Amino acid sequence: MESLSPADTGWLLVATAMVLLMTPALAFFYGGLVRSKNVLNTMMMSFASVGVVAVVWALVGYSLAFGGGSGPLSGWIGGLEHVGLAGVGMEVHGTIPHLLFALYQGTFAIIAAALISGAVVERMRFGPYLAFLALWTVLVYAPVCHWVWGGGWLADLGALDFAGGTVVHVNAGVAALVAALVLGRRRDHGRQALLPHNIPFVLLGAGLLWFGWIGFNAGSALAANGTAALALTNTILAPAATVVVWMLLEARHAGKPTAVGVATGAVVGLVAVTPAAGFVGPMAALALGAVAAIPSYFAIVRRSRSRLDDSLDVAAAHGVGGLVGALLTGVLARAVWGGADGLLAGNPGQLLSQAVAVGASLAYSGVVSWGILEGLALFGPLRVDERREGIGLDVTLHGEEAYGTGEGAILVLPKPVASEPRRASDSAGPVIEPARLAGKEA
């Protein structure tokens, strides 16, 4: 029986905080990519995931993902023995407190759910979005997590997923694609350029994501050991290779590399190396990151020319990146680094196991995510009306502006008649009237 390790516990405390930071980092990454009138709503979608998913995870999600289960369903879903974190306390789980393990895994559930928001920004009502977060965590994330990490049927099959290529990224990527299809396109999609309003936000978010991802991948060793060091190394090298290839692709096909492209390439590389981080050597990680850039880059190019409005390319970056990373894990993995040998080491069966894991996650997440959204639609519209969409979701859903006119400004929503605003943040924005001092009405 293993005893509590202060070193391992200390490292997991830090790693848990780093993974939690990834969700606010995602808020900046996504927030910079949307128009200024929707930046607060977009960022709130990530912050709301911290609240909703953490509560759901503590109440029932952890138990369904990591509970033992019983009978014929034990390989498919965990049991209810840990509902409300019952039986989850200071007892040793491996070499760390059980409670710390549960919270570390909860930060993965939080970021997975938040990723989906990038496909529905600038048009989804906030209430249905919160309901979707809760239901998706229970009905989709927890079961897939159990299949791979909770002793479920994909674990028995031998599928390798070191830190969440399948559980987090393929799972969230296909859910995002389904959500984009169910909600439909933004009213301006295909009619005008929908440009990022704050590229420094995008770079800041990508940088913080890269930092937090070290906790995501290296922390998944669940110990301060050589495997954690390997995962950290690969988490730096693979995205670096993706960034280089991404810049070359942009220079070749678009004429010049861009800051948004560099940030996107870094995230794609991080996604792709996630399932392989503790199973491949550094040179294999470089190769994986370089190869992963190509399908995601062209998926984004193709999406931008289509009618699909996956607003922030969640499916192309996380879905495709996670899929490629999971399959390449089955090609490049070596038992000497951890896990099992892959195709290049003479074990084609590992690639088959990876393909089954990816296919099962795609099918299950796609179907159940569609069912959740269609079910929610029975209780009310999923998206805002055209007037609110035109004004912007910051004002109409939250009564706030990211870039207002200063203290004392009052927001007055325009009436649905043709009129010229006196001042507006953009052509479809609210009228901003300066408030008079001394408590008088504007």
DACORCOR-V608239 format. One record per backbone hydrogen bond with DSSP energy under -1.0 kcal/mol. CO is the residue of the C=O (numbers start at 1). NH is the residue of the N-H. E is the energy in kcal/mol with one decimal. If there is no record, write none. Layout:
co-><CO | CO>
nh-><NH | NH>
e-><E | E>
This chain:
co-><5 | 6 | 7 | 8 | 9 | 10 | 11 | 12 | 13 | 14 | 15 | 16 | 17 | 20 | 21 | 22 | 23 | 24 | 25 | 26 | 27 | 28 | 32 | 34 | 35 | 37 | 38 | 39 | 40 | 41 | 43 | 44 | 46 | 47 | 48 | 49 | 50 | 51 | 52 | 53 | 54 | 55 | 56 | 56 | 57 | 59 | 60 | 61 | 62 | 63 | 64 | 71 | 73 | 73 | 75 | 80 | 82 | 85 | 89 | 91 | 93 | 93 | 95 | 96 | 97 | 98 | 99 | 100 | 101 | 102 | 103 | 105 | 106 | 107 | 108 | 109 | 110 | 111 | 114 | 115 | 116 | 117 | 118 | 120 | 120 | 123 | 125 | 126 | 127 | 128 | 129 | 130 | 131 | 132 | 133 | 134 | 135 | 136 | 136 | 137 | 140 | 141 | 142 | 143 | 144 | 145 | 145 | 146 | 147 | 152 | 153 | 154 | 164 | 164 | 165 | 166 | 168 | 169 | 170 | 171 | 172 | 173 | 174 | 175 | 176 | 177 | 178 | 179 | 180 | 186 | 188 | 188 | 198 | 199 | 200 | 201 | 202 | 203 | 204 | 205 | 206 | 207 | 208 | 209 | 211 | 212 | 213 | 214 | 218 | 219 | 223 | 225 | 226 | 227 | 228 | 229 | 230 | 231 | 232 | 233 | 234 | 236 | 237 | 238 | 239 | 240 | 241 | 242 | 243 | 244 | 245 | 246 | 247 | 248 | 249 | 250 | 258 | 259 | 260 | 261 | 262 | 263 | 264 | 265 | 266 | 267 | 268 | 269 | 273 | 275 | 276 | 276 | 279 | 281 | 282 | 283 | 284 | 285 | 286 | 287 | 288 | 291 | 292 | 293 | 294 | 295 | 296 | 297 | 298 | 299 | 300 | 303 | 309 | 310 | 313 | 314 | 314 | 315 | 318 | 319 | 320 | 321 | 322 | 323 | 324 | 325 | 326 | 328 | 329 | 330 | 331 | 333 | 334 | 334 | 342 | 342 | 343 | 347 | 348 | 349 | 350 | 351 | 352 | 353 | 354 | 355 | 356 | 357 | 358 | 359 | 360 | 361 | 362 | 363 | 364 | 365 | 366 | 367 | 368 | 369 | 370 | 371 | 372 | 373 | 376 | 382 | 385 | 386 | 387 | 388 | 392 | 393 | 394 | 394 | 395 | 406 | 410 | 412 | 415 | 423 | 426 | 431 | 433 | 437>
nh-><9 | 10 | 11 | 12 | 13 | 14 | 15 | 16 | 17 | 18 | 19 | 20 | 21 | 23 | 25 | 26 | 27 | 28 | 29 | 30 | 31 | 32 | 198 | 197 | 38 | 394 | 42 | 43 | 44 | 45 | 47 | 48 | 50 | 51 | 52 | 53 | 54 | 55 | 56 | 57 | 58 | 59 | 60 | 61 | 62 | 84 | 64 | 65 | 66 | 67 | 78 | 74 | 76 | 77 | 153 | 83 | 85 | 88 | 99 | 98 | 95 | 96 | 5 | 93 | 101 | 102 | 103 | 104 | 105 | 106 | 107 | 109 | 110 | 111 | 112 | 113 | 114 | 115 | 117 | 118 | 119 | 120 | 312 | 123 | 124 | 384 | 129 | 130 | 131 | 132 | 133 | 134 | 135 | 136 | 137 | 138 | 139 | 140 | 141 | 142 | 144 | 145 | 146 | 147 | 148 | 149 | 150 | 152 | 155 | 156 | 157 | 159 | 168 | 169 | 170 | 171 | 172 | 173 | 174 | 175 | 176 | 177 | 178 | 179 | 180 | 181 | 182 | 183 | 184 | 189 | 191 | 192 | 202 | 203 | 204 | 205 | 206 | 207 | 208 | 209 | 210 | 211 | 212 | 213 | 214 | 216 | 217 | 218 | 221 | 222 | 225 | 229 | 230 | 231 | 232 | 233 | 234 | 235 | 236 | 237 | 238 | 240 | 241 | 242 | 243 | 244 | 245 | 246 | 247 | 248 | 249 | 250 | 251 | 252 | 253 | 254 | 262 | 263 | 264 | 265 | 266 | 267 | 268 | 269 | 270 | 271 | 272 | 273 | 277 | 162 | 279 | 280 | 334 | 285 | 286 | 287 | 288 | 289 | 290 | 291 | 292 | 294 | 296 | 297 | 298 | 299 | 300 | 301 | 302 | 303 | 304 | 306 | 311 | 313 | 317 | 318 | 319 | 320 | 322 | 323 | 324 | 325 | 326 | 327 | 328 | 329 | 330 | 332 | 333 | 343 | 344 | 342 | 337 | 338 | 345 | 347 | 346 | 350 | 352 | 353 | 354 | 355 | 356 | 357 | 358 | 359 | 360 | 361 | 362 | 363 | 364 | 365 | 366 | 367 | 368 | 369 | 370 | 371 | 372 | 373 | 374 | 375 | 376 | 377 | 379 | 125 | 389 | 390 | 391 | 392 | 396 | 397 | 398 | 400 | 399 | 409 | 433 | 431 | 417 | 432 | 429 | 412 | 410 | 440>
e-><-2.7 | -2.6 | -2.3 | -2.4 | -2.1 | -1.8 | -2.9 | -2.4 | -1.6 | -2.2 | -2.5 | -2.2 | -1.9 | -1.2 | -2.2 | -2.5 | -1.7 | -1.7 | -2.4 | -3.2 | -2.6 | -2.3 | -2.1 | -1.6 | -2.3 | -2.0 | -2.3 | -2.4 | -2.7 | -1.5 | -2.1 | -3.3 | -1.1 | -1.3 | -2.9 | -1.8 | -1.1 | -1.7 | -2.4 | -3.0 | -2.1 | -2.3 | -2.8 | -2.6 | -2.6 | -2.4 | -2.2 | -1.9 | -3.1 | -2.2 | -2.9 | -1.6 | -1.8 | -2.4 | -2.2 | -1.5 | -2.1 | -1.9 | -2.3 | -2.9 | -1.0 | -1.5 | -2.9 | -3.8 | -1.9 | -2.4 | -2.1 | -2.6 | -2.3 | -1.5 | -1.5 | -1.6 | -2.0 | -1.9 | -2.3 | -2.0 | -2.1 | -1.9 | -1.2 | -1.4 | -2.0 | -1.7 | -1.6 | -1.1 | -1.2 | -2.2 | -1.4 | -2.3 | -2.2 | -2.5 | -2.3 | -1.9 | -2.5 | -3.1 | -1.9 | -1.6 | -3.1 | -2.1 | -2.4 | -2.2 | -2.1 | -2.8 | -2.3 | -2.3 | -1.6 | -3.0 | -1.0 | -1.8 | -2.1 | -1.9 | -1.5 | -2.2 | -1.6 | -2.0 | -2.3 | -1.6 | -2.4 | -2.7 | -2.2 | -1.4 | -2.4 | -1.9 | -2.3 | -2.4 | -2.4 | -1.9 | -2.6 | -2.5 | -1.7 | -1.3 | -2.0 | -1.6 | -1.2 | -2.3 | -2.6 | -3.0 | -2.5 | -2.5 | -2.4 | -2.4 | -2.4 | -2.1 | -2.9 | -2.5 | -1.1 | -1.6 | -3.0 | -1.8 | -1.4 | -2.3 | -1.4 | -1.7 | -2.4 | -2.6 | -2.4 | -2.3 | -2.5 | -1.9 | -1.0 | -2.4 | -2.1 | -1.1 | -2.1 | -2.1 | -2.7 | -1.9 | -2.3 | -2.8 | -2.4 | -1.9 | -2.6 | -2.6 | -2.6 | -2.1 | -2.7 | -3.0 | -2.1 | -2.4 | -2.6 | -2.9 | -2.3 | -1.9 | -2.6 | -2.5 | -2.1 | -2.6 | -2.7 | -2.0 | -1.5 | -2.2 | -2.6 | -1.2 | -2.3 | -2.1 | -2.0 | -2.1 | -2.8 | -2.7 | -2.2 | -2.5 | -2.5 | -1.1 | -1.2 | -2.3 | -2.1 | -1.9 | -2.1 | -2.1 | -2.5 | -2.4 | -2.2 | -1.6 | -1.6 | -2.4 | -2.2 | -2.5 | -1.5 | -2.6 | -2.2 | -2.2 | -2.9 | -2.4 | -2.5 | -2.3 | -2.7 | -1.6 | -1.1 | -3.2 | -2.0 | -2.7 | -2.3 | -2.6 | -1.3 | -1.0 | -1.2 | -2.1 | -2.0 | -1.4 | -1.5 | -2.2 | -2.1 | -2.3 | -2.3 | -2.2 | -2.5 | -2.8 | -2.7 | -2.1 | -2.7 | -2.5 | -2.6 | -2.4 | -2.1 | -2.3 | -2.5 | -2.4 | -1.9 | -2.1 | -2.5 | -2.2 | -2.6 | -2.2 | -2.5 | -1.9 | -1.7 | -2.7 | -2.3 | -2.4 | -2.1 | -2.5 | -1.7 | -2.0 | -1.1 | -1.8 | -1.3 | -1.6 | -1.8 | -1.5 | -2.9 | -1.5 | -1.8 | -2.1 | -1.8 | -1.4>
